[in-house]
């Protein structure tokens, strides 16, 4: 869920000695209470998901079926001795030519690499991502992904990361 927090904080400037002035009573019984007023705007879902839901189409199911259909997966990536199978088109789209000759991943967990690959099938297969997952996918793509893929994921992060993330 995408949440956007907006706060307006009005601070009046004053000297520090006035803060401790007992006549002003900013501090009572050893406590200083600061009142903040603001508002929260919360969107129910990602805008791209809403557009799809409104149309009545559910192409995410096609992507899910494609991901789960192992009969057509002709490529694999070795991640710490475990293999992730994927379709040739996704493999070619995601990775540069130099990586395709020896598809071995170092320095990333199997789960992180699997999330990155699923993201390239359809971001809704992994949505919503935690901040940690997003940053791990971004690191993975910076090292192993093609420049166009990195740019696409950067745009996704810009839309997703905000004050509430």
Phi and psi in degrees as GROMACS dihedral restraints (atoms count N, CA, C in turn):
[ dihedral_restraints ]
;  ai    aj    ak    al  type     phi  dphi    fc
    3     4     5     6     1   -91.8    20    10
    4     5     6     7     1   120.5    20    10
    6     7     8     9     1  -118.9    20    10
    7     8     9    10     1   135.8    20    10
    9    10    11    12     1  -119.3    20    10
   10    11    12    13     1   124.1    20    10
   12    13    14    15     1  -107.1    20    10
   13    14    15    16     1   131.2    20    10
   15    16    17    18     1  -124.6    20    10
   16    17    18    19     1   128.1    20    10
   18    19    20    21     1  -131.0    20    10
   19    20    21    22     1   139.0    20    10
   21    22    23    24     1  -113.8    20    10
   22    23    24    25     1   121.2    20    10
   24    25    26    27     1  -120.3    20    10
   25    26    27    28     1   115.8    20    10
   27    28    29    30     1   -97.2    20    10
   28    29    30    31     1   113.1    20    10
   30    31    32    33     1  -111.7    20    10
   31    32    33    34     1   133.5    20    10
   33    34    35    36     1   -98.9    20    10
   34    35    36    37     1   136.6    20    10
   36    37    38    39     1   -81.3    20    10
   37    38    39    40     1   134.8    20    10
   39    40    41    42     1  -151.6    20    10
   40    41    42    43     1   164.7    20    10
   42    43    44    45     1   -78.8    20    10
   43    44    45    46     1   149.1    20    10
   45    46    47    48     1   -64.0    20    10
   46    47    48    49     1   -31.5    20    10
   48    49    50    51     1   -67.2    20    10
   49    50    51    52     1   -25.9    20    10
   51    52    53    54     1   -72.0    20    10
   52    53    54    55     1   -28.2    20    10
   54    55    56    57     1   -61.5    20    10
   55    56    57    58     1   -37.8    20    10
   57    58    59    60     1   -94.2    20    10
   58    59    60    61     1     4.5    20    10
   60    61    62    63     1   -71.1    20    10
   61    62    63    64     1   117.1    20    10
   63    64    65    66     1   -63.2    20    10
   64    65    66    67     1   -23.1    20    10
   66    67    68    69     1   -69.8    20    10
   67    68    69    70     1   -33.0    20    10
   69    70    71    72     1   -75.7    20    10
   70    71    72    73     1   -24.8    20    10
   72    73    74    75     1    55.3    20    10
   73    74    75    76     1    43.0    20    10
   75    76    77    78     1   -72.5    20    10
   76    77    78    79     1   -34.2    20    10
   78    79    80    81     1  -113.6    20    10
   79    80    81    82     1   119.9    20    10
   81    82    83    84     1  -124.9    20    10
   82    83    84    85     1   128.7    20    10
   84    85    86    87     1    53.3    20    10
   85    86    87    88     1    37.2    20    10
   87    88    89    90     1    75.3    20    10
   88    89    90    91     1    10.6    20    10
   90    91    92    93     1  -119.3    20    10
   91    92    93    94     1   139.6    20    10
   93    94    95    96     1  -115.4    20    10
   94    95    96    97     1   120.1    20    10
   96    97    98    99     1  -108.2    20    10
   97    98    99   100     1   126.1    20    10
   99   100   101   102     1  -111.9    20    10
  100   101   102   103     1   123.4    20    10
  102   103   104   105     1   -96.8    20    10
  103   104   105   106     1   126.5    20    10
  105   106   107   108     1  -115.1    20    10
  106   107   108   109     1   134.4    20    10
  108   109   110   111     1  -112.9    20    10
  109   110   111   112     1   141.7    20    10
  111   112   113   114     1  -169.8    20    10
  112   113   114   115     1  -172.6    20    10
  114   115   116   117     1  -145.0    20    10
  115   116   117   118     1   155.9    20    10
  117   118   119   120     1  -121.3    20    10
  118   119   120   121     1   130.6    20    10
  120   121   122   123     1  -110.4    20    10
  121   122   123   124     1   127.4    20    10
  123   124   125   126     1  -127.1    20    10
  124   125   126   127     1   122.5    20    10
  126   127   128   129     1   -87.8    20    10
  127   128   129   130     1   142.4    20    10
  129   130   131   132     1   -70.6    20    10
  130   131   132   133     1   -35.8    20    10
  132   133   134   135     1  -154.4    20    10
  133   134   135   136     1   170.3    20    10
  135   136   137   138     1   -60.3    20    10
  136   137   138   139     1   136.2    20    10
  138   139   140   141     1   -55.5    20    10
  139   140   141   142     1   -37.1    20    10
  141   142   143   144     1   -67.0    20    10
  142   143   144   145     1   -35.8    20    10
  144   145   146   147     1   -66.9    20    10
  145   146   147   148     1   -39.7    20    10
  147   148   149   150     1   -62.3    20    10
  148   149   150   151     1   -43.9    20    10
  150   151   152   153     1   -58.2    20    10
  151   152   153   154     1   -42.6    20    10
  153   154   155   156     1   -68.6    20    10
  154   155   156   157     1   -44.1    20    10
  156   157   158   159     1   -62.7    20    10
  157   158   159   160     1   -39.6    20    10
  159   160   161   162     1   -64.0    20    10
  160   161   162   163     1   -30.9    20    10
  162   163   164   165     1   -77.7    20    10
  163   164   165   166     1   -15.2    20    10
  165   166   167   168     1    85.0    20    10
  166   167   168   169     1    -0.9    20    10
  168   169   170   171     1   -92.9    20    10
  169   170   171   172     1   151.0    20    10
  171   172   173   174     1  -132.1    20    10
  172   173   174   175     1    66.2    20    10
  174   175   176   177     1   -65.4    20    10
  175   176   177   178     1   -15.6    20    10
  177   178   179   180     1   -60.5    20    10
  178   179   180   181     1   -31.5    20    10
  180   181   182   183     1   -63.9    20    10
  181   182   183   184     1   -38.6    20    10
  183   184   185   186     1   -62.6    20    10
  184   185   186   187     1   -42.6    20    10
  186   187   188   189     1   -65.4    20    10
  187   188   189   190     1   -40.3    20    10
  189   190   191   192     1   -63.1    20    10
  190   191   192   193     1   -45.0    20    10
  192   193   194   195     1   -61.9    20    10
  193   194   195   196     1   -41.5    20    10
  195   196   197   198     1   -62.4    20    10
  196   197   198   199     1   -44.6    20    10
  198   199   200   201     1   -62.9    20    10
  199   200   201   202     1   -41.6    20    10
  201   202   203   204     1   -80.0    20    10
  202   203   204   205     1   -15.3    20    10
  204   205   206   207     1   -82.3    20    10
  205   206   207   208     1    95.0    20    10
  207   208   209   210     1   -79.7    20    10
  208   209   210   211     1   -12.3    20    10
  210   211   212   213     1   -63.8    20    10
  211   212   213   214     1   -30.7    20    10
  213   214   215   216     1   -98.2    20    10
  214   215   216   217     1    -0.1    20    10
  216   217   218   219     1   -81.8    20    10
  217   218   219   220     1   117.6    20    10
  219   220   221   222     1  -110.9    20    10
  220   221   222   223     1    -5.1    20    10
  222   223   224   225     1  -118.7    20    10
  223   224   225   226     1   160.3    20    10
  225   226   227   228     1  -144.7    20    10
  226   227   228   229     1   158.9    20    10
  228   229   230   231     1  -126.7    20    10
  229   230   231   232     1   135.3    20    10
  231   232   233   234     1   -93.1    20    10
  232   233   234   235     1   118.0    20    10
  234   235   236   237     1  -122.4    20    10
  235   236   237   238     1   105.6    20    10
  237   238   239   240     1    52.1    20    10
  238   239   240   241     1    40.8    20    10
  240   241   242   243     1    87.1    20    10
  241   242   243   244     1   -10.1    20    10
  243   244   245   246     1  -101.2    20    10
  244   245   246   247     1   146.0    20    10
  246   247   248   249     1  -103.7    20    10
  247   248   249   250     1   137.6    20    10
  249   250   251   252     1  -112.2    20    10
  250   251   252   253     1   122.7    20    10
  252   253   254   255     1   -95.2    20    10
  253   254   255   256     1   141.2    20    10
  255   256   257   258     1  -150.0    20    10
  256   257   258   259     1   167.3    20    10
  258   259   260   261     1   -76.1    20    10
  259   260   261   262     1   148.5    20    10
  261   262   263   264     1   -55.9    20    10
  262   263   264   265     1   -40.7    20    10
  264   265   266   267     1   -63.7    20    10
  265   266   267   268     1   -43.1    20    10
  267   268   269   270     1   -67.8    20    10
  268   269   270   271     1   -42.8    20    10
  270   271   272   273     1   -56.8    20    10
  271   272   273   274     1   -48.7    20    10
  273   274   275   276     1   -67.5    20    10
  274   275   276   277     1   -35.5    20    10
  276   277   278   279     1   -70.4    20    10
  277   278   279   280     1   -37.3    20    10
  279   280   281   282     1   -82.1    20    10
  280   281   282   283     1   -40.5    20    10
  282   283   284   285     1  -111.8    20    10
  283   284   285   286     1   147.4    20    10
  285   286   287   288     1   -71.4    20    10
  286   287   288   289     1   161.7    20    10
  288   289   290   291     1   -53.8    20    10
  289   290   291   292     1   -41.2    20    10
  291   292   293   294     1   -62.1    20    10
  292   293   294   295     1   -32.4    20    10
  294   295   296   297     1   -77.6    20    10
  295   296   297   298     1   -31.9    20    10
  297   298   299   300     1   -61.9    20    10
  298   299   300   301     1   -22.8    20    10
  300   301   302   303     1   -75.9    20    10
  301   302   303   304     1   -29.0    20    10
  303   304   305   306     1  -141.8    20    10
  304   305   306   307     1    78.7    20    10
  306   307   308   309     1   -77.4    20    10
  307   308   309   310     1    74.6    20    10
  309   310   311   312     1  -121.7    20    10
  310   311   312   313     1   130.5    20    10
  312   313   314   315     1  -105.0    20    10
  313   314   315   316     1   132.2    20    10
  315   316   317   318     1  -121.4    20    10
  316   317   318   319     1   146.7    20    10
  318   319   320   321     1    85.1    20    10
  319   320   321   322     1     7.3    20    10
  321   322   323   324     1  -135.0    20    10
  322   323   324   325     1   147.9    20    10
  324   325   326   327     1   -74.0    20    10
  325   326   327   328     1   157.4    20    10
  327   328   329   330     1   -57.1    20    10
  328   329   330   331     1   -44.5    20    10
  330   331   332   333     1   -62.3    20    10
  331   332   333   334     1   -40.1    20    10
  333   334   335   336     1   -65.0    20    10
  334   335   336   337     1   -43.1    20    10
  336   337   338   339     1   -67.0    20    10
  337   338   339   340     1   -40.8    20    10
  339   340   341   342     1   -62.3    20    10
  340   341   342   343     1   -40.8    20    10
  342   343   344   345     1   -60.9    20    10
  343   344   345   346     1   -43.5    20    10
  345   346   347   348     1   -61.8    20    10
  346   347   348   349     1   -41.4    20    10
  348   349   350   351     1   -70.3    20    10
  349   350   351   352     1   -43.3    20    10
  351   352   353   354     1   -60.0    20    10
  352   353   354   355     1   -39.5    20    10
  354   355   356   357     1   -55.6    20    10
  355   356   357   358     1   -37.7    20    10
  357   358   359   360     1   -77.1    20    10
  358   359   360   361     1   -19.7    20    10
  360   361   362   363     1   -72.7    20    10
  361   362   363   364     1   -49.3    20    10
  363   364   365   366     1  -171.8    20    10
  364   365   366   367     1   124.1    20    10
  366   367   368   369     1   -59.9    20    10
  367   368   369   370     1   -23.5    20    10
  369   370   371   372     1   -72.4    20    10
  370   371   372   373     1   -13.5    20    10
  372   373   374   375     1   -70.4    20    10
  373   374   375   376     1   -21.7    20    10
  375   376   377   378     1  -121.6    20    10
  376   377   378   379     1     0.8    20    10
  378   379   380   381     1   -80.9    20    10
  379   380   381   382     1   138.2    20    10
  381   382   383   384     1   -85.6    20    10
  382   383   384   385     1   151.0    20    10
  384   385   386   387     1  -100.4    20    10
  385   386   387   388     1   148.7    20    10
  387   388   389   390     1   -76.9    20    10
  388   389   390   391     1   165.0    20    10
  390   391   392   393     1   -60.1    20    10
  391   392   393   394     1   -42.5    20    10
  393   394   395   396     1   -62.1    20    10
  394   395   396   397     1   -43.7    20    10
  396   397   398   399     1   -63.7    20    10
  397   398   399   400     1   -42.9    20    10
  399   400   401   402     1   -60.7    20    10
  400   401   402   403     1   -44.9    20    10
  402   403   404   405     1   -68.2    20    10
  403   404   405   406     1   -35.5    20    10
  405   406   407   408     1   -66.4    20    10
  406   407   408   409     1   -42.4    20    10
  408   409   410   411     1   -62.6    20    10
  409   410   411   412     1   -41.7    20    10
  411   412   413   414     1   -61.6    20    10
  412   413   414   415     1   -44.9    20    10
  414   415   416   417     1   -59.8    20    10
  415   416   417   418     1   -44.3    20    10
  417   418   419   420     1   -59.5    20    10
  418   419   420   421     1   -47.5    20    10
  420   421   422   423     1   -66.9    20    10
  421   422   423   424     1   -34.3    20    10
  423   424   425   426     1   -63.4    20    10
  424   425   426   427     1   -34.8    20    10
  426   427   428   429     1   -85.0    20    10
  427   428   429   430     1   -44.8    20    10
  429   430   431   432     1  -108.0    20    10
  430   431   432   433     1   -21.3    20    10
  432   433   434   435     1   -84.7    20    10
  433   434   435   436     1   162.1    20    10
  435   436   437   438     1   -71.4    20    10
  436   437   438   439     1   159.5    20    10
  438   439   440   441     1   -60.9    20    10
  439   440   441   442     1   -39.8    20    10
  441   442   443   444     1   -62.8    20    10
  442   443   444   445     1   -38.1    20    10
  444   445   446   447     1   -66.5    20    10
  445   446   447   448     1   -42.3    20    10
  447   448   449   450     1   -60.8    20    10
  448   449   450   451     1   -44.9    20    10
  450   451   452   453     1   -61.6    20    10
  451   452   453   454     1   -43.3    20    10
  453   454   455   456     1   -61.2    20    10
  454   455   456   457     1   -43.2    20    10
  456   457   458   459     1   -70.5    20    10
  457   458   459   460     1   -34.6    20    10
  459   460   461   462     1   -60.4    20    10
  460   461   462   463     1   -43.5    20    10
  462   463   464   465     1   -61.3    20    10
  463   464   465   466     1   -41.3    20    10
  465   466   467   468     1   -60.8    20    10
  466   467   468   469     1   -45.1    20    10
  468   469   470   471     1   -63.8    20    10
  469   470   471   472     1   -39.7    20    10
  471   472   473   474     1   -60.4    20    10
  472   473   474   475     1   -38.8    20    10
  474   475   476   477     1   -71.6    20    10
  475   476   477   478     1   -31.8    20    10
  477   478   479   480     1   -92.6    20    10
  478   479   480   481     1   -35.4    20    10
  480   481   482   483     1   -86.8    20    10
  481   482   483   484     1   125.6    20    10
  483   484   485   486     1  -148.3    20    10
  484   485   486   487     1  -165.6    20    10
  486   487   488   489     1   -61.7    20    10
  487   488   489   490     1   -27.9    20    10
  489   490   491   492     1   -92.2    20    10
  490   491   492   493     1    -6.2    20    10
